Amino acid sequence: MTRVIADCRRLEASTPACTLTIIGEPDEVIAVAAQHAVAVHGQKDTPELRERFRALLEPEASYQETALWFQL
């Protein structure tokens, strides 16, 4: 199965400062994104929330690290 990403900065427009990015199989990413949305952003875990996340998943290849602190 294809790995995908969910970047919270893109998923939650109201919280652009969130730094969480999840990479994995689609169902795993959706489950973790929903848990994060509930625990951190006060969302309710509903089928609609999960479908919204599913529609915003990106291929793993599109991931680009924005922080350069780990590079020499």
C-alpha positions as CSV (number, residue, x, y, z in Angstrom):
1,M,0.0,0.0,0.0
2,T,1.1,3.6,-0.7
3,R,2.3,5.7,2.2
4,V,0.8,9.2,2.6
5,I,1.3,12.3,4.7
6,A,-1.0,14.5,6.7
7,D,0.5,17.9,7.7
8,C,-1.6,19.5,10.5
9,R,-0.6,22.9,9.2
10,R,-2.6,22.1,6.0
11,L,-5.4,20.1,7.7
12,E,-6.3,22.6,10.4
13,A,-6.4,26.1,8.9
14,S,-7.1,27.6,12.3
15,T,-3.9,26.3,13.8
16,P,-1.1,27.1,11.3
17,A,1.5,26.9,14.1
18,C,1.0,23.2,14.7
19,T,4.1,21.2,13.7
20,L,2.7,17.7,13.5
21,T,3.2,15.8,10.3
22,I,2.1,12.1,10.1
23,I,3.4,9.7,7.5
24,G,2.1,6.1,7.1
25,E,-0.5,4.0,5.5
26,P,-3.8,5.9,4.8
27,D,-5.9,4.3,7.4
28,E,-3.2,4.7,10.1
29,V,-2.7,8.4,9.2
30,I,-6.4,9.1,9.3
31,A,-6.7,7.4,12.7
32,V,-3.8,9.3,14.2
33,A,-4.9,12.6,12.6
34,A,-8.3,12.2,14.2
35,Q,-6.8,11.4,17.6
36,H,-4.6,14.5,17.3
37,A,-7.5,16.7,16.2
38,V,-9.5,15.7,19.2
39,A,-6.7,15.8,21.8
40,V,-5.0,19.0,20.7
41,H,-7.5,21.0,18.7
42,G,-10.7,20.2,20.4
43,Q,-12.4,18.6,17.4
44,K,-15.0,15.8,17.6
45,D,-14.0,12.5,15.9
46,T,-16.8,12.1,13.4
47,P,-17.0,10.3,10.0
48,E,-17.1,13.8,8.4
49,L,-13.8,14.8,10.1
50,R,-12.1,11.6,8.9
51,E,-13.4,12.1,5.4
52,R,-12.1,15.7,5.4
53,F,-8.7,14.4,6.4
54,R,-8.8,11.6,3.8
55,A,-9.5,14.2,1.1
56,L,-6.4,16.2,2.1
57,L,-3.9,13.3,2.2
58,E,-0.8,13.8,0.1
59,P,1.6,11.3,-1.4
60,E,4.6,10.7,0.8
61,A,6.9,11.9,-2.0
62,S,5.4,15.4,-1.6
63,Y,6.7,15.8,1.9
64,Q,9.4,18.4,2.3
65,E,11.0,19.1,5.6
66,T,10.8,22.9,6.3
67,A,13.1,22.9,9.4
68,L,16.8,22.9,8.6
69,W,18.1,22.7,12.2
70,F,19.2,19.0,11.8
71,Q,21.3,19.6,8.7
72,L,25.0,20.3,9.0
